[in-house]
Amino acid sequence: MSTDAATPPSPVVLVGVDGSEPGLQATRWAAREARRRRARLRLVHVVLGFDESWLTDPEIGRGYRDALLGMARARLAAARRAALAAAPGADVEERLSAGDPAQRLTEESGAAQLVVLGDRGLGGFSGLLLGSVAVAVTQHTDCPVVVTRGPAPGETPPGADAPVVVGVDGSPLSEAALAFAFEAAALRAVPLVAVHAWWDILVDPGAAPFLDLASADAREQEVLAERLAGWGEKYPDVPVRRVVVPDRPARALVSRSHDAGLVVVGSRGRGGFTGLLLGSVSHALLHHAACPVAVVRPRAAGASR
């Protein structure tokens, strides 16, 4: 008797493939992440500007259609080679479709643990950071989205033991980011740095000289301790460093990204994290972080303990 119905589906890490070097960097990162998670790596290439009917429509013209298909398959083949070089023996599958890249990636992400994108690209992924693809995928995909970034030219990248940095804003919504960050740190066997930066637009610059910094710091230390309560018991092998700073969240997280392997933030939250997807914090990280950035929606990671 077949037992296929009782076999749970394999977890999937999905990566957008577009033929660019940043896209290949994202593929390498995704391949290593899939190996850590014992997941299947799914390479997805979307041909922009057509729907699925163009694959068989004779009016498109065989030569043009064949050229597009050949280019798309070549990009997928190059991504497969990059993935296997980064993670030998990885379970890699390829998906080729046509249409709107953001819509297709969102549809494909339904069964994925994670979506990985390069920080810029070609074709359907052109202008990824500021364009509709990144915004739409991050806003409409339930699973976490990682945008891969690297150090500035001439800057030495951190080693494999670099910590995972997570932004904690004191709201319950940051639980999803904490869940993802603790799991990421455990998978990498690295420390977790929990950053709570509380100096934001809610602090009137004119009243700042009269602020009792010691009392404010003590209060914010309690906020961070409350948000971290229970996670140490769930992940006892993950060393945790608590960082509470009177600084703007974007600046604090970008600064610590230079020594991090991954920065994790929730999709929205309190204070400086409000409107994170479209606001200054996300833009600062996506433009200036020196390492990959993970954006986690509240329902994208189980925050139960």
C-alpha positions in Angstrom: 0.0 0.0 0.0 1.4 3.4 -0.9 2.2 5.8 2.0 2.7 8.9 -0.2 -0.4 10.5 1.2 1.1 10.3 4.7 4.5 11.7 3.7 4.8 15.4 4.4 6.0 17.6 1.5 9.7 18.5 1.6 10.4 22.1 2.7 11.4 24.5 -0.1 13.7 27.4 -0.3 12.7 29.5 -3.3 15.1 31.8 -5.2 14.4 34.3 -8.0 16.7 33.7 -11.0 17.2 36.5 -13.5 20.7 35.9 -15.0 22.4 38.7 -13.1 25.4 38.3 -10.9 23.4 39.5 -7.8 20.9 36.8 -8.8 23.6 34.2 -8.8 24.9 35.4 -5.4 21.3 35.0 -4.1 21.3 31.5 -5.6 24.5 30.5 -3.8 23.2 31.9 -0.5 19.8 30.1 -1.0 21.6 26.8 -1.8 23.6 26.9 1.4 20.5 27.9 3.4 18.5 25.0 1.8 21.2 22.6 2.9 21.1 23.9 6.4 17.3 23.5 6.5 17.5 20.1 4.7 15.1 21.7 2.1 14.7 21.5 -1.6 16.0 24.5 -3.6 13.6 25.8 -6.2 15.0 28.0 -8.9 12.3 30.2 -10.4 12.7 32.3 -13.6 9.9 34.4 -14.8 9.8 35.8 -18.3 8.3 39.3 -18.0 5.5 40.6 -20.2 3.9 37.4 -21.3 1.3 35.1 -19.9 1.6 31.3 -20.1 -0.2 31.2 -23.5 2.9 32.5 -25.3 4.6 29.2 -24.8 2.4 27.7 -27.5 1.0 30.7 -29.3 2.1 30.5 -33.0 1.5 34.2 -33.5 4.4 35.0 -31.3 6.8 33.6 -33.8 8.8 30.5 -33.4 12.2 32.2 -33.6 11.4 34.8 -31.0 9.8 32.2 -28.7 12.7 29.8 -29.0 15.2 32.6 -28.3 13.3 33.6 -25.1 13.1 30.0 -24.0 16.7 29.4 -24.8 17.8 32.4 -22.7 15.6 31.5 -19.8 16.8 27.9 -19.8 20.4 29.1 -20.0 19.9 31.3 -17.0 18.3 28.4 -15.0 21.2 26.1 -16.0 23.7 28.7 -14.8 21.9 29.1 -11.5 21.8 25.3 -11.1 25.6 25.2 -11.6 26.1 28.0 -9.1 23.8 26.3 -6.5 25.6 22.9 -6.8 29.0 24.6 -6.6 27.9 26.3 -3.4 26.2 23.3 -1.9 27.3 20.0 -3.6 24.6 17.4 -3.6 21.8 19.9 -3.1 18.3 18.9 -4.2 17.6 21.5 -6.9 14.5 21.9 -9.1 13.8 24.5 -11.8 10.6 26.4 -12.6 10.1 28.4 -15.7 7.0 30.6 -16.2 5.8 33.8 -17.8 3.9 36.7 -16.5 4.4 39.2 -13.8 7.5 38.3 -11.7 6.0 39.5 -8.4 2.8 37.6 -8.9 4.5 34.4 -10.0 7.0 34.5 -7.1 4.2 35.1 -4.6 2.3 32.2 -6.1 5.3 29.9 -6.0 6.1 30.9 -2.4 2.9 29.4 -1.1 4.7 26.2 0.0 8.1 27.8 0.6 9.9 28.3 3.9 11.8 31.2 2.6 12.1 33.4 -0.6 15.5 34.7 -1.5 16.2 37.6 -4.0 19.2 39.4 -5.1 19.5 43.1 -4.3 19.3 44.1 -7.9 19.0 42.4 -11.2 18.0 42.2 -14.9 14.7 41.8 -16.8 11.8 41.2 -14.5 13.9 41.9 -11.4 15.4 45.2 -12.6 15.4 47.8 -9.9 14.5 45.2 -7.4 15.0 47.2 -4.2 12.9 50.2 -5.2 10.6 48.6 -7.7 7.3 46.9 -7.5 8.7 43.3 -7.4 10.4 43.6 -4.1 7.7 45.6 -2.5 4.9 43.3 -3.7 6.8 40.0 -2.9 7.7 41.2 0.6 4.2 42.6 1.3 2.2 39.6 -0.1 4.4 36.6 0.6 3.6 35.0 3.9 7.0 33.4 4.3 10.2 35.4 5.2 12.0 37.2 2.4 15.8 37.5 2.3 17.5 40.1 0.1 21.1 39.2 -0.3 23.7 41.9 0.1 27.4 41.9 0.7 30.1 44.2 2.1 31.2 47.3 0.3 34.1 46.9 -2.2 37.4 46.5 -0.3 35.6 45.6 2.9 36.5 42.2 4.4 33.4 40.1 4.8 32.7 38.6 8.2 33.6 34.9 8.8 31.3 31.9 9.0 30.9 32.5 12.8 29.4 36.0 12.3 26.3 36.5 14.5 22.7 36.9 13.4 21.5 40.4 14.3 17.8 40.9 15.0 16.0 44.2 15.5 13.6 44.1 18.5 11.2 47.0 18.8 9.3 46.0 21.9 6.0 45.1 20.1 4.5 41.6 20.0 4.9 41.8 16.2 8.6 41.4 16.6 8.0 37.9 17.9 8.0 36.6 14.3 11.4 38.2 13.6 12.8 36.7 16.9 11.5 33.2 15.9 13.2 33.4 12.5 16.4 34.9 14.0 16.8 32.3 16.7 16.3 29.5 14.2 18.8 31.0 11.8 21.4 31.4 14.6 20.8 27.8 15.7 21.2 26.5 12.2 24.5 28.3 11.8 25.7 27.6 15.4 26.4 31.3 15.9 25.5 33.9 18.5 22.4 36.1 18.3 22.7 39.8 18.8 19.3 41.3 19.9 19.3 45.1 19.2 16.8 47.4 20.7 17.3 50.9 19.5 14.8 53.2 21.1 15.8 56.7 20.1 13.5 57.6 17.3 11.1 60.3 16.0 9.1 59.9 19.2 11.9 61.7 21.1 11.5 65.5 20.5 15.1 66.8 19.8 14.2 69.9 21.7 13.3 68.0 24.9 16.2 65.5 24.5 18.6 67.4 26.9 16.0 67.0 29.7 15.5 63.3 29.2 16.6 61.1 32.1 18.8 58.7 30.0 19.6 56.4 32.9 15.9 55.8 33.6 15.0 55.5 29.9 17.8 53.0 29.4 16.6 50.9 32.4 13.1 50.9 31.1 14.2 49.8 27.6 16.4 47.1 29.0 13.2 45.7 30.7 11.4 45.9 27.3 14.1 43.9 25.6 14.3 41.3 28.4 10.5 40.9 28.2 10.6 40.3 24.5 13.5 37.7 24.9 11.8 35.9 27.8 11.4 32.2 27.0 13.6 32.1 23.9 16.7 31.0 25.8 14.8 27.9 27.0 13.8 27.0 23.5 17.3 27.6 22.1 19.6 26.9 25.0 22.6 26.5 22.6 22.3 30.0 21.1 24.4 32.6 23.0 22.5 35.9 23.2 23.9 39.3 23.4 21.5 42.1 24.4 22.2 45.6 22.9 20.1 48.5 24.1 21.1 51.8 22.5 19.7 55.4 22.4 20.0 55.4 18.6 17.8 55.4 15.6 16.9 51.8 14.6 18.1 52.1 11.0 21.5 53.5 11.9 21.9 51.0 14.8 21.1 48.0 12.6 23.1 49.1 9.5 26.1 49.7 11.8 26.0 46.2 13.2 25.4 44.6 9.8 29.1 45.1 9.1 30.0 42.4 11.6 26.9 40.2 11.0 26.1 37.2 8.8 22.4 38.1 8.6 20.2 40.9 9.9 16.5 40.1 10.7 13.7 42.6 11.1 9.9 42.3 11.4 7.7 43.8 8.7 6.3 46.5 11.0 6.3 47.5 14.6 6.5 50.2 17.1 8.3 53.5 16.9 11.2 53.5 14.5 10.0 50.2 13.0 6.6 51.6 12.1 5.9 51.1 8.4 9.0 49.1 8.1 8.4 47.7 4.6 8.2 51.1 3.0 9.9 53.3 5.6 13.3 54.6 6.3 14.4 51.5 8.3 13.9 49.0 5.6 15.2 51.3 2.9 18.3 52.0 4.9 19.0 48.2 5.5 18.2 47.2 1.9 20.5 50.0 0.5 23.3 50.0 3.1 23.4 46.8 5.0 26.7 44.9 4.6 25.0 41.5 4.8 21.8 39.7 3.8 18.6 41.2 5.2 15.6 39.1 6.2 12.1 40.7 6.4 9.7 38.6 8.4 5.9 39.1 8.4 4.0 38.5 11.7 2.4 35.3 10.3 5.5 34.2 8.4 7.2 32.6 11.4 5.7 30.7 14.2 6.2 32.7 17.4 4.8 30.1 19.6 7.1 28.6 22.2 
